[in-house]
Each structure stands twice: as C-alpha cells, then as structure tokens.
Amino acid sequence: MKGDPGTRAGETPRHSGPGEGRHRGPHPSSAADPERSLDPAFTDEALDAALRVAPRGALVLAGTAVALLFLGWFLLYFLVFLARGPVS
C-alpha cells in the first residue's frame, strides 16, 4: 500500500490486529462515566456476597500450597536425609 506508515518501498504491508488503527485520537475513558464502568447486574448485595467468598478461597489455596510444601519437605527429610544415616 502506498502511503501506509508501516511499509517501506518494496515491503509488504504489515498486518494490523484488531483494535489497531481504529482510533486516531483521544477517546473517552469509561472511568470518566461511572454509569458505563459498572455492570448494572451487580447490586450491592451481589458485591458483598462476592467479597465474602473470595478471601476464603484465597486462604484455602494458600493453605493448600503451604501444606504441600511442608509435606514435600518432610518426605525429603525422612526418606532422603534420615535414610542415609548420621553425618560423621
């Protein structure tokens, strides 16, 4: 294409992905309009319910990871280190 800023003489035009080249200037942000940034399906009750459940799941995930870490350490300690005998 002639005049395309992404090509030089003898080059093939580069592919522009979705969203590239559509906006040529500043466009409005959804943060400027609170009505556009919030989904009307989320009520205060639904948000409160989600915030009660999310930390519990994170704690379960973190606790499981720590338990697996300790289990692996104990397996190494008892099956590898103690099985070799005392250091002398």
N, C-alpha and C positions, 0 to 999 in steps of 0.2 A: 504494500500500500504506500502510496506516495503521501508524504506529509505526516505519517504516523510517527510520533516521537519515539516509539520503541524499536524502530527499524532504521538501518543504515542502507546505503546503496549496496545492492547485491544480497542483502539478508532477507530471510523470510520473516513475515510479521510474527511477533510473539503472541502467544495465547493469553488472553486476559481472563481471569477466573470470574466467578460470579461475584458481583458487587464491585468489580473494578471498572472504573470509567463511567459509572452512572452519575455520580455527584461531582460537579465541578466547582463547588464552593462550600461554604459552611452550611450545614443542615441542622435542623432543630434537634436538640437532645431530649430524650424522654425524661431526663432528670429535671428539666425546666417545667414540665407539666405533670404534676402528681397524678392526675386522672389517667394519663397514658402509662405511667410506670407501675401501677398496681393492678393486679388482676381482680376484677370485681367478684370472682368466685371465692376469694379469700376473705372471709369475715374475721372479726376479732376472735371469735370462738375457735375457728379452724386454726388460726395462727397460734393461739395459746395451746391448743392440743398438740400441734406440731412441735412447739418449743418444749413441751413436757416430755415428749418421746425421744427427741433427737439426742439429748445428753446421755440418756440411759443407754442407747445403742452405742454411742462412742465409748462409754465406760466399759461395756461388755466387750467391745472389740479390743480396747487397750488391755483389759484384764486377761483376755484370751491370749494375746500376744506375749504378755509378761509370763503367764503360766507356761506357755510353750518354750519360752526362753529358759526358765528355771528347769523345766523337765529335760531339755537338751543338756543343760549344764550338769545336772545330777547324773544323767546317763553317761556323759563323758567321765565324770569323776569316779563313779562306781565301776564302770565297765572298762575304762582305759587306764586311769591313773592307779586305782587300787589293785587292779588285776596284775600290774607289773611289779608290785611289791615295793618295799621301802627303798628309799634312795640311800646309798651308802658310799 
